[in-house]
Amino acid sequence: MLFYKIHSLILGLINNNSLNRRSDSRNSFWVVLFFLLFAGLGLWIYRDYGISADEMTQRAIGLTSLTYLANLFKLPFLLGNSSPLSNATDVFLGQRDRDYGVVFELPAEFLIRILNITVDAEVYYFRHLLTFALFFCAVFFFYRLAKNRYRDWRLGLLGALLLILSPRIFGDSFFNDKDLVFLSFFIIATYTLVQFVTKPTIATGFWHAIACALAIDARLMAIILPAATVVSCGALTLRQALRWPTTALCLTFYLFALVVFVLMFWPWLWADPWAHFQTALHNMARFRHMPDMYFMGRIISAGNLPWYYVPVWLGVTTPIAYLVLFMVGASATIFALMRSGKMVWRNHNEFQDLLFLGLFIAPILAIIILHSVLYNGWRQMYFIYPAFVLVALRGFYCLWNWAQAKKVWRAILLIALIGSMGSTGYWMVRWHPYQYLYFNPLAGEFAKRFDVDYGGTAYRRLLEKILYQDSDKTFSVFPIWGIWQINYFVNSKIFSETDQKRLINDRSEDCSDYVITTLMGNRQQYSQKKGFEQFDELKIDGQIVYTTYKRQVRLYEFFNPALGKVIAFSSPHARCFLKQGWSSSTEDWGTWSLGKVAKLSLFMPSGTPKTILLDVRAFVGPKQTQQEIEIGINGQWQKKVLLTYFESNLIKLTIPASAYGKEWLEIDFKIPNAISPKALGMGEDDRQLGLGIKSAVFE
């Protein structure tokens, strides 16, 4: 039965001369089925995604506003056992990002508190579900927007499907609670914008004010919506498409309601609305975070972007067929504009097309003219993508009408579109849950030319493979934080509390058993590093995103502290214990100290070891006959020793009682007579040598 309906639908599309056919109750089957399948898909896979780097920050922003409300209104179920502050606004003082809107974060954290969700993983799963639910609603409004423009439910569904089958948008819709939340509210506000300018009434103005306020309180860039509303109403009034008294009254009501709702949905503004809003607007225009990024194979600053930054990112992360349709749609819209002459547009459909093209182009021009800060690809500009899809839909509509003379051309167009969307859908399934890492063929070797997983969301699968190889062990994974890679720590929150404790992330690089690398970061370093082997690799379309390297021996097991067990510093793995003042190269006997101060840190064995015996070398000879060494343990200086032999120097140290029960034993050395071979006329080696550590053993 379903196959027959699909077959009839496709034949009907090819045979119909026009797509502008009004929908009736029979077509609701397809619409309901479409959105039921979409909702079911989201509920099925929303727990598959990792956590992006911003999610903890966004939670903190929401919690700050929730705490403010709890103190302002003295709400006991939110305050718990805490007493309300005398000045509720004090809670914002410690929040750097207090100028962010909380229209999504505040309700999300309120629901988390009301539902008593306390487990980290469940908190983030719930937030991911809310993010998708909002996107789901936005897709429905997008369907209505496209359907109303073309007065055809089929084009409405096609537009919705184009939006869903946009890999980056779809992937981010499960975890990006900043940019996808803003995109979703922007879609809803665009829908109400069209409704309002088409028929200005108090009711449409009321709903449009709410929608615009939600978008503005998600991100201030949405102020272009009221601007577009005023311009549209003015233009339509001048064209006498709207009656000016009614329009002026409704527009005034809309603007007044907009101000009220913006203030209502943003608690930080309450204390000083105008000053705080100005602060937020200023910070948005020139954002405080300006990282370096990899773009088209070179390093650029987020504060000094080339004008083509957004067009290039859009061009390499959007399916090529969509780009082609957009160019056709944009050309058709511009051609209609030129053909209309002084009229600018000839009917309401052409007006909507100009509006959609304007909502796409105007923000890009604003970014270029204002030299705004963007980073992490073009995610801050995702909100222009729905307008892009609407223009692309215009392109399909034009091609469809152009091919109406011959059914074969329509069949070819339909096959090409289905093939392209099918290919994109297959890619999204094939690389699930990494849709947010999509690049099209125009990007070339994207991993070498662009930032890839800038949000660190893909860490989840890498960490899972490390954790689940043995459910009883702990694993030390180095949390690299650098220009090309962010800390994986946030992603560990997706695991159970037990598994979180099995991930050790506070050890140095030399003390970690696993290192996750990026192609543009330190992958090459570790591919050539002795003592490490490749453990895991994440590739998308054959290109390396992450590589996990594993130490060939697990440090804690290899150097498992035990009485009588020798710790040999000739092993490259022993560098973990050389904390300060040691040579970067390990020799076949051990390692030299560098400079006049050095530090060792050793795992403490269980029990109560009495002493530790060190076997050391001293840099002595005919021109440097002795080395005086002062030694301390855990901050307590114990003894001074005078070394006169190059080899066979054994130093026994008493372990103080204060060291028992601690994980590490810290041993400090002062080497006042350290000197370089070059200074002694013994060659060109200018390292200041004094003490060489060969081995240590607890007794």
Stockholm file with secondary structure:
# STOCKHOLM 1.0

chainA/1-699         MLFYKIHSLILGLINNNSLNRRSDSRNSFWVVLFFLLFAGLGLWIYRDYGISADEMTQRAIGLTSLTYLANLFKLPFLLGNSSPLSNATDVFLGQRDRDYGVVFELPAEFLIRILNITVDAEVYYFRHLLTFALFFCAVFFFYRLAKNRYRDWRLGLLGALLLILSPRIFGDSFFNDKDLVFLSFFIIATYTLVQFVTKPTIATGFWHAIACALAIDARLMAIILPAATVVSCGALTLRQALRWPTTALCLTFYLFALVVFVLMFWPWLWADPWAHFQTALHNMARFRHMPDMYFMGRIISAGNLPWYYVPVWLGVTTPIAYLVLFMVGASATIFALMRSGKMVWRNHNEFQDLLFLGLFIAPILAIIILHSVLYNGWRQMYFIYPAFVLVALRGFYCLWNWAQAKKVWRAILLIALIGSMGSTGYWMVRWHPYQYLYFNPLAGEFAKRFDVDYGGTAYRRLLEKILYQDSDKTFSVFPIWGIWQINYFVNSKIFSETDQKRLINDRSEDCSDYVITTLMGNRQQYSQKKGFEQFDELKIDGQIVYTTYKRQVRLYEFFNPALGKVIAFSSPHARCFLKQGWSSSTEDWGTWSLGKVAKLSLFMPSGTPKTILLDVRAFVGPKQTQQEIEIGINGQWQKKVLLTYFESNLIKLTIPASAYGKEWLEIDFKIPNAISPKALGMGEDDRQLGLGIKSAVFE
#=GR chainA/1-699 SS CHHHHHHHHHHHHHHCSCSCCCCCGGGHHHHHHHHHHHHHHHHHHGGGCCCCTTHHHHHHHHHHHHHHHHHHTTCHHHHTTCCCCSSGGGGGTTCTTTTSCCTTHHHHHHHHHHTTCCSHHHHHHHHHHHHHHHHHHHHHHHHHHHHHHHTCHHHHHHHHHHHHTCHHHHHHTTTCTTHHHHHHHHHHHHHHHHHHHHSCCHHHHHHHHHHHHHHHHHCGGGGHHHHHHHHHHHHHHHTTSSCHHHHHHHHHHHHHHHHHHHHHTCGGGSSSHHHHHHHHHHHHHTCSCCCEEEETTEEEETTSCCTTHHHHHHHHSSCHHHHHHHHHHHHHHHHHHHHHGGGSCSSHHHHHHHHHHHHHHHHHHHHHHHTCCCCSTTGGGGGGHHHHHHHHHHHHHHHHHHGGGCHHHHHHHHHHHHHHHHHHHHHHHHTTTCGGGCCCGGGCSHHHHBCCCTTCTTHHHHHHHHHTTCTTCCEEEECCCBTTBCCGGGGGGGSCHHHHHHEECSSCGGGCSEEEEETTTTHHHHHTCTTEEEEEEEEETTEEEEEEEEESSCHHHHTCCCTTCEEETTSGGGGGGEEESBCSSCCSSCEEBCSSEEEEEEECCSSCCCEEEEEEEECCSSSCCCEEEEEEETTEEEEEEEECCSSCEEEEEECCGGGTTCSEEEEEEECTTCBCTTTTTSCSCCCCBCEEEEEEEEC
#=GC SS_cons         CHHHHHHHHHHHHHHCSCSCCCCCGGGHHHHHHHHHHHHHHHHHHGGGCCCCTTHHHHHHHHHHHHHHHHHHTTCHHHHTTCCCCSSGGGGGTTCTTTTSCCTTHHHHHHHHHHTTCCSHHHHHHHHHHHHHHHHHHHHHHHHHHHHHHHTCHHHHHHHHHHHHTCHHHHHHTTTCTTHHHHHHHHHHHHHHHHHHHHSCCHHHHHHHHHHHHHHHHHCGGGGHHHHHHHHHHHHHHHTTSSCHHHHHHHHHHHHHHHHHHHHHTCGGGSSSHHHHHHHHHHHHHTCSCCCEEEETTEEEETTSCCTTHHHHHHHHSSCHHHHHHHHHHHHHHHHHHHHHGGGSCSSHHHHHHHHHHHHHHHHHHHHHHHTCCCCSTTGGGGGGHHHHHHHHHHHHHHHHHHGGGCHHHHHHHHHHHHHHHHHHHHHHHHTTTCGGGCCCGGGCSHHHHBCCCTTCTTHHHHHHHHHTTCTTCCEEEECCCBTTBCCGGGGGGGSCHHHHHHEECSSCGGGCSEEEEETTTTHHHHHTCTTEEEEEEEEETTEEEEEEEEESSCHHHHTCCCTTCEEETTSGGGGGGEEESBCSSCCSSCEEBCSSEEEEEEECCSSCCCEEEEEEEECCSSSCCCEEEEEEETTEEEEEEEECCSSCEEEEEECCGGGTTCSEEEEEEECTTCBCTTTTTSCSCCCCBCEEEEEEEEC
//
